[in-house]
């Protein structure tokens, strides 16, 4: 007996945003950090900030923390991103 | 309207199983072959075209259609008459307060608890009696499984993909119960949450595994409920202090003592809200002293308000047992209750 059966997956992918242009250098740039608020992000981002400033010449680091670590970034944080040259999002698990 | 899903051909029932397992389209158990006829029967039952938009998942923007829910419902073993529940549960899950993406992706490993109320329970043979939290009946078993298969296949909530659960729990195979409304003087859950009693209704909650309690040695409501509250305090100490929706499953034996003393669900919620709370310093007793810091005197209630407690009458007739079902992660997800759609001047097709 031959079965004709249907694909159970969405078969369509969600619309994706466009990647921002890549930077030639981090020197003198502003980098934003978005933490999900978990404990593990604190030491990690502190260390990363030090590396970015000392080894890559990043001028400014802006740190933001989501109010709900399981939800997308709050609207005011998302609105701020366009002021940064680069953004790093991190989860503390 | 034609179904739009891609069709595969398989020479035998075994070949169907291998096709679905090898593509990662199952929960590891055998599936019912989702043929076009079976899927169309589900759509006919709810009187929806295949491309009916059930909702758009708020975080990733994925459109969920009736056809795709039906394919997965058939795979789970659902009959057409079960499908309206699957549609309503998924509609509820896509409401923003439920936070479906976070709840299903989290390392916390919760499952979607589905509670059925109203006439639909009788129409589909969903039982709120013996073994209510286990394999009580065909309807709740298959509906709960359909919820999970839809997550796996429509949202890529597969272990190690979107599903990042560290442990998960057995409710991730199926976690659906019906309230035993007839054997209770309490308001049914849906009515307690603002839906008309006569309406069939579905409540979804991002939920941890049930924590069973036992107290057969009293008839006093305060003592019975103290046992439930103690289990909630244990959850606050051992798992998470975030306040949110907890569910209490109260079977007949304990329920009769509470009802004989004329305690309503509201009375229960008020009492439990007062009793289910801990001081932050208690974490030091369970190995979490490092996070007490200078806030040891702070008090953490299990719920922000009594109405966050979902009291459900369910379970077999004998045994002084009950269960506390804790939230995935407090208020990060809120339980959602929706009435099921009805058509007052039409009826589903004859089976």
Contacts between the chains, C-beta under 8 A, distances in Angstrom:
chain1	res1	chain2	res2	distance
A	1	B	11	7.8
A	1	B	12	6.8
A	1	B	13	7.8
A	2	B	9	6.0
A	2	B	10	7.2
A	2	B	11	5.9
A	3	B	9	7.2
A	3	B	10	4.7
A	3	B	11	7.8
A	3	B	12	7.7
A	3	B	13	7.3
A	3	B	15	7.5
A	3	B	16	5.2
A	3	B	33	5.0
A	3	B	35	6.6
A	4	B	7	5.3
A	4	B	8	7.4
A	4	B	9	5.9
A	4	B	35	6.2
A	4	B	36	6.6
A	5	B	7	7.1
A	5	B	8	5.4
A	5	B	9	8.0
A	5	B	10	6.3
A	5	B	16	5.8
A	5	B	19	7.3
A	5	B	20	8.0
A	5	B	33	4.9
A	5	B	34	5.5
A	5	B	35	6.0
A	6	B	3	6.7
A	6	B	5	4.0
A	6	B	6	7.2
A	6	B	7	6.0
A	6	B	8	7.7
A	6	B	34	4.8
A	6	B	35	7.3
A	6	B	36	6.5
A	6	B	39	6.0
A	6	B	71	4.9
A	7	B	5	4.7
A	7	B	6	4.1
A	7	B	7	7.5
A	7	B	8	6.9
A	7	B	71	7.4
A	8	B	5	7.7
A	8	B	20	7.6
A	8	B	25	5.2
A	8	B	34	6.5
A	8	B	68	7.1
A	8	B	71	4.6
A	8	B	72	5.1
A	8	B	75	6.0
A	8	B	149	7.0
A	8	B	153	4.2
A	8	B	154	7.9
A	9	B	25	6.9
A	9	B	68	7.9
A	9	B	153	4.9
A	9	B	154	7.0
A	10	B	62	6.1
A	10	B	63	8.0
A	10	B	68	6.4
A	10	B	153	7.3
A	10	B	154	5.0
A	10	B	155	7.9
A	11	B	5	6.8
A	11	B	6	6.4
A	12	B	62	7.8
A	12	B	63	7.2
A	14	B	60	4.6
A	14	B	61	4.7
A	14	B	62	4.8
A	15	B	61	5.7
A	68	B	99	7.8
A	68	B	102	7.5
A	68	B	332	5.6
A	69	B	332	7.9
A	70	B	99	6.3
A	70	B	101	7.9
A	70	B	102	3.0
A	70	B	103	7.2
A	70	B	105	7.6
A	70	B	106	5.7
A	70	B	329	6.7
A	70	B	332	5.0
A	70	B	333	7.8
A	71	B	59	7.6
A	71	B	99	5.9
A	71	B	101	7.9
A	71	B	102	5.5
A	71	B	332	7.1
A	72	B	59	5.8
A	93	B	107	5.4
A	93	B	164	7.7
